[in-house]
């Protein structure tokens, strides 16, 4: 039997390279979402550091293991958190990794971004496995920003019986506004999935995040959408 769950898509302006400050922001947003009945919250791409590629390339202290004590505040929120950050791979380069931490603080799964955008190549190592997990009777798929532009990835999700597509992303003002408004409802329509987008808002490395974190129903109907200015959460009930 399929479950039913309230899910939150978060957006924030990250403090560049400051993991403790950003963890506190994420924990606060998780607390807000939980107080509104959400059981799972998704955060944007590289939410623990901001989209600071030069800093991440030069400072392994900004790479985060799943058991890193700096994540303790997130583990204590009592809500499942989907957190994207630079993670060690065992090689010279980190991956852009998504850590899914359960409501009990335990690691559920890890996903490494498979499709690296232009300026990410040479800074990060790509992943080679799809991200999946199950929670509350729902099957979830994970994707990070540029991943969402590859139809074969979302086709595998649909074929694998997934119900909800979770995207940690960074879309800026300008062309990013159009891409965001096209790609995600397109996935919902073409793959018959609920789609959850967590985006940056405000300064994000070389970009300015356009916000508008959102959730779409299968078929592409918009269920909820944040604004383009504030740190906030957008919450919808996923039946």
MOHUHU-V174078 format. One record per backbone hydrogen bond with DSSP energy under -1.0 kcal/mol. CO is the residue of the C=O (numbers start at 0). NH is the residue of the N-H. If there is no record, write none. Layout:
co->CO nh->NH
co->CO nh->NH
This chain:
co->4 nh->237
co->5 nh->38
co->6 nh->235
co->7 nh->41
co->8 nh->233
co->10 nh->231
co->11 nh->200
co->14 nh->17
co->17 nh->21
co->18 nh->22
co->19 nh->23
co->20 nh->24
co->21 nh->25
co->22 nh->26
co->23 nh->27
co->24 nh->28
co->25 nh->29
co->26 nh->30
co->27 nh->31
co->28 nh->32
co->29 nh->33
co->30 nh->34
co->32 nh->37
co->33 nh->36
co->38 nh->79
co->39 nh->7
co->40 nh->81
co->41 nh->9
co->43 nh->46
co->45 nh->49
co->48 nh->16
co->49 nh->51
co->51 nh->55
co->52 nh->56
co->53 nh->57
co->54 nh->58
co->58 nh->61
co->59 nh->62
co->64 nh->67
co->67 nh->70
co->68 nh->71
co->70 nh->74
co->71 nh->75
co->73 nh->76
co->79 nh->40
co->80 nh->100
co->81 nh->42
co->82 nh->98
co->83 nh->46
co->83 nh->47
co->84 nh->96
co->85 nh->63
co->86 nh->94
co->93 nh->124
co->94 nh->86
co->94 nh->96
co->95 nh->112
co->96 nh->84
co->97 nh->110
co->98 nh->82
co->99 nh->107
co->100 nh->80
co->101 nh->104
co->105 nh->101
co->108 nh->99
co->110 nh->97
co->112 nh->126
co->116 nh->119
co->116 nh->120
co->117 nh->120
co->119 nh->122
co->119 nh->123
co->130 nh->141
co->132 nh->139
co->134 nh->137
co->137 nh->134
co->138 nh->162
co->138 nh->163
co->139 nh->132
co->140 nh->165
co->142 nh->167
co->143 nh->146
co->144 nh->147
co->145 nh->148
co->146 nh->149
co->149 nh->152
co->149 nh->153
co->150 nh->154
co->151 nh->155
co->152 nh->156
co->153 nh->157
co->154 nh->158
co->155 nh->159
co->156 nh->161
co->157 nh->160
co->162 nh->193
co->163 nh->140
co->164 nh->195
co->165 nh->142
co->166 nh->197
co->167 nh->144
co->168 nh->44
co->170 nh->209
co->173 nh->176
co->174 nh->178
co->175 nh->179
co->176 nh->180
co->178 nh->182
co->179 nh->183
co->181 nh->185
co->182 nh->186
co->183 nh->187
co->184 nh->188
co->185 nh->189
co->186 nh->190
co->187 nh->218
co->193 nh->164
co->194 nh->215
co->195 nh->166
co->196 nh->213
co->197 nh->168
co->199 nh->210
co->201 nh->208
co->203 nh->206
co->206 nh->203
co->207 nh->172
co->208 nh->201
co->212 nh->225
co->213 nh->196
co->214 nh->222
co->214 nh->223
co->215 nh->194
co->216 nh->219
co->220 nh->216
co->223 nh->214
co->226 nh->211
co->231 nh->10
co->233 nh->8
co->235 nh->6
co->237 nh->4
